Amino acid sequence: VPCVLDVDLTDIDLLEFLQQLADTDGSSTVPPSVLRILNNKACRGAIMFGDSLLPSECSLIVEELKRTSLCFQCAHGRPTTVPVVDLEALRKSIVKLSPDEAWHGLRPHRISLDRCEQRLNP
């Protein structure tokens, strides 16, 4: 019996792969059962919410996450990140400190050519 990562494949897995080969004229090479197993193993082996990590492990994860194309979800579409700051509370704090200055992303602002010219030509 074929086995992938300690998971025995079934006759249904083989039939599914044969159908895939027929549908793609043999150009598809990765059986769906293998992709299913790899995705499942990747998620089960992943760090879960609530797991304790060292600061160095956190830094490494963030660095590796920056290099991925879909950094906000796993292969199944589940979220992989959570917010660590309350943006509304942060915006309110910034407004109290500097009410006349807009901070990108935290409150609406308009781009003004006049304001740009004032900054360039004080």
C-alpha positions as CSV (number, residue, x, y, z in Angstrom):
1,V,0.0,0.0,0.0
2,P,1.5,3.4,-0.9
3,C,2.3,5.5,2.1
4,V,3.0,9.3,2.3
5,L,4.4,10.7,5.6
6,D,3.1,7.6,7.5
7,V,-0.4,8.0,6.0
8,D,-1.6,5.0,4.0
9,L,-3.2,5.9,0.6
10,T,-6.4,4.1,-0.4
11,D,-7.8,2.8,-3.7
12,I,-9.9,6.0,-3.8
13,D,-6.7,8.1,-3.7
14,L,-5.4,6.1,-6.6
15,L,-8.6,6.4,-8.6
16,E,-8.6,10.2,-7.9
17,F,-5.0,10.5,-9.2
18,L,-5.8,8.5,-12.3
19,Q,-8.8,10.7,-13.0
20,Q,-6.6,13.8,-12.6
21,L,-4.1,12.4,-15.0
22,A,-6.9,11.7,-17.5
23,D,-8.3,15.2,-17.1
24,T,-4.9,16.9,-17.7
25,D,-3.5,14.6,-20.4
26,G,-0.9,13.4,-17.9
27,S,0.5,16.9,-17.3
28,S,-0.5,17.0,-13.7
29,T,2.1,15.2,-11.5
30,V,1.2,15.8,-7.9
31,P,-1.7,13.5,-6.7
32,P,-4.5,15.3,-4.9
33,S,-4.1,12.9,-1.9
34,V,-0.4,13.9,-1.5
35,L,-1.3,17.6,-1.5
36,R,-4.1,16.9,1.1
37,I,-1.6,15.1,3.3
38,L,1.1,17.7,3.0
39,N,-1.3,20.6,3.8
40,N,-2.7,18.7,6.7
41,K,0.7,17.9,8.1
42,A,1.9,21.5,7.6
43,C,-1.1,22.8,9.6
44,R,-0.9,20.2,12.4
45,G,2.8,20.9,12.8
46,A,2.4,24.6,12.9
47,I,2.5,26.9,15.9
48,M,-0.9,27.3,17.3
49,F,-2.5,30.3,19.1
50,G,-1.6,30.1,22.8
51,D,1.7,28.3,22.2
52,S,4.6,29.8,24.2
53,L,7.6,31.1,22.2
54,L,10.9,32.6,23.0
55,P,11.5,36.2,21.7
56,S,14.1,34.9,19.3
57,E,11.5,32.4,17.8
58,C,9.0,35.2,17.4
59,S,11.5,37.3,15.5
60,L,12.5,34.4,13.2
61,I,8.8,33.7,12.5
62,V,8.1,37.4,11.6
63,E,11.1,37.5,9.3
64,E,10.1,34.3,7.5
65,L,6.5,35.5,7.3
66,K,7.6,38.6,5.5
67,R,9.0,36.5,2.7
68,T,5.8,34.6,2.0
69,S,3.3,35.5,-0.6
70,L,0.2,34.7,1.5
71,C,1.4,35.7,4.9
72,F,-2.0,36.2,6.5
73,Q,-3.5,32.7,6.0
74,C,-2.5,29.0,5.9
75,A,-3.1,26.6,3.0
76,H,-6.6,26.1,4.2
77,G,-7.4,29.8,4.4
78,R,-7.3,30.0,8.1
79,P,-5.8,33.2,9.6
80,T,-2.2,33.0,10.7
81,T,-1.9,36.4,12.3
82,V,-3.8,38.4,14.9
83,P,-3.7,42.2,15.6
84,V,-1.4,43.2,18.4
85,V,-2.4,46.8,18.6
86,D,-5.7,48.6,18.9
87,L,-5.5,51.1,16.1
88,E,-8.4,53.2,17.3
89,A,-6.8,53.6,20.7
90,L,-3.5,54.4,19.1
91,R,-5.1,57.0,16.8
92,K,-6.7,58.7,19.8
93,S,-3.4,58.8,21.7
94,I,-1.7,60.4,18.7
95,V,-4.4,62.9,18.2
96,K,-4.0,64.0,21.9
97,L,-0.3,64.4,21.5
98,S,-0.4,66.1,18.1
99,P,-4.0,67.1,17.1
100,D,-2.9,69.0,14.0
101,E,-0.8,66.3,12.4
102,A,-2.4,63.3,10.5
103,W,-0.6,60.0,10.7
104,H,-0.9,57.8,7.6
105,G,-3.4,54.9,8.1
106,L,-4.9,56.1,11.3
107,R,-7.1,59.0,10.3
108,P,-8.3,60.4,7.0
109,H,-6.1,63.0,5.4
110,R,-5.9,64.7,2.0
111,I,-2.8,65.2,-0.1
112,S,-2.4,68.9,-0.7
113,L,-0.1,70.4,-3.3
114,D,0.0,73.6,-1.3
115,R,1.1,71.8,1.8
116,C,3.8,69.9,-0.1
117,E,5.0,73.2,-1.6
118,Q,5.1,74.8,1.9
119,R,7.3,71.9,3.1
120,L,9.6,72.1,0.1
121,N,9.9,75.9,0.1
122,P,9.7,77.0,3.8
